């Protein structure tokens, strides 16, 4: 019964070890398919995401990124919270959801306030009474407009806000359906350049950054350089002061560390390839010394603190699994060894008990009460039993049913039994010789 229990435990342990090993191999050869929530298809987030997905797959074939078109940062954060996406681009002002971790600081996004030349708008305060196109309500641009407007004393009742997709907003401004357009976007956007060159619009400065930072601490002072959107007829005609927020690449905390580390490493080590597909990636800032507003993902942190993650950090989970499998396997093998040794000892003990029983038979036999030939025949039968036991023991030793130590301990009682038989034979032969001599003298 005990042997069956031990064998069952060992079998289950080995099955568990094999299953764990298979899981480990599968985990590190599997393809990770990640959804990257970006932005509108005409926006910078979407363009960057497409380029990033291409470069990542090129260097890490086991990571596949599906770029998801969204309304912007707010929706992206909600998608991460619900696990509908695993990666996202968001503005640094976006309210943080619990399972979201930072991966990389990307590039600054400038506040762009564009107005028609005939709309008599020279500053943010001049938006009073005007029609202004805004990005969709789930976008970061929409969320940032209202604190800006509030700083300049404007409310929703003071103007006509018209949220709409980016392409519709640009068309509305070009056609005169709105007086201004507000959008937070990376420098050099082609759609902005087209508006400035063809529709009689101009960029409006956004100043007072230090005052704005009192309520919006994530803002930074930036400048749109002269000629950014047109060099022949400079647009803007001079360096234009604006404010900006930072774009962040964020990830769900459940993504394995080695996957996030590979993504972060791609941003650093394959930046030239990324710039070739998305030129504005040249503005990516790889500095993490500032406050990103949320904690770094462990995989990204390992890269930033050490350049490459330590082996133990990158492979902590598989190493732990391997150690568990090793301990389980060692324990199972030790249990099996103990069981086999116990079984071998029990088998050797059985043979020793047979020898002791045979010795008892030798000593308890009443050879003196029987004729010498009958007694010799009985001793011969006992010797045959003795050698049969020896034959079985040697066979078991050959097939490892008993150990060499058990065999050595067996030989001692076996020799005692053999000597006892031999001694009884000598006594019987002496008795027989005496009886023969005595019988011959009586005949004389």
Secondary structure by P-SEA (a helix, b strand, c coil): caaaaaaaaaaaaaaaaaaaaaaaaaaaabbbbbbbbccccccaaaaaaaaaaaaaaaccccbbbbbbbcccaaaaaaaaaaccccbbbbccccccccccccccccbbbbbbbbbccccccccccccccbbbbbcccccaaaaaaaaaaaaaccccccbbbbbbcaaaaaaaaaaccccccccccccccaaaaaaacccbbbbbbbccccccccccccbbbbbccccccccccccccccccbbbbbbbbcccccccaaaaaaaaaaaccaaaaaaaaccccccccccccccccccccaaaaaaaacccccccccaaaaaaaaaaaaaaaaaaaaaaaaaaaaaaaaaaaaaaaaaaaaaaaaaacccccccaaaaaaaaaaaaaaaaaaaaaaaaaaaaccccaaaaaaaaaaaaaaaaaaaaaaaaaaaaaaaaaaaaaaaac
